[in-house]
């Protein structure tokens, strides 16, 4: 029995400025208001028959969660898919592009970290390019000043932020950081309440 997969909404645009890759701009971002991950990508290369959105919780074993036949072969097409009620913790997404000639290409995996309701912090997008967002979706009040630290794997602290406890959405410019892996943590009243790793 073939399992029915969710339908992806397809948008068309007549732009030709995108680089010639099977997929461009593949991204995934968590929306805490409706508890869903919005996945977007674009394609401008002819010869792509279909796309499959794949998900993993360990970045090793992948499952198809949505698929879309590519009916637009002449202009750049934009796609999006919304995964409702994603898993708490690590969520990895990638795009599988299937060509008419049988070739298969995978995008780089992107990561979305969703914390438990007790913790309340969500980080996106990962990998990040210019702006990293920390989104607090907990129901309890933050009891004190929010201290955010970004450090290299060597332990060297690169960024320090001190914010009011009223902040619920924190946007951190990271365009000055070099490519690599970084640790980020939030400390409130001397306690580490959240600690994660992201890729630039």
Secondary structure, 3 states (H helix, E strand, C coil): CCCCCEECEEEECCCCCCCCCCCEEEEEEEECCCCEEEEEEEECCCCEEEEEEEEECCCCCCEEEEEEECCCCCCCEEEEEEEECCCCEEEEEEEEEEECCCCEEECCCEEEEECCCCCCEEEEEECCCCEEEEEECCCCCCCCCEEEEEEECCCCEEEEEEECCCCCEEEEECCCCCCCEEEEEEEECCEEEEEEEEEC
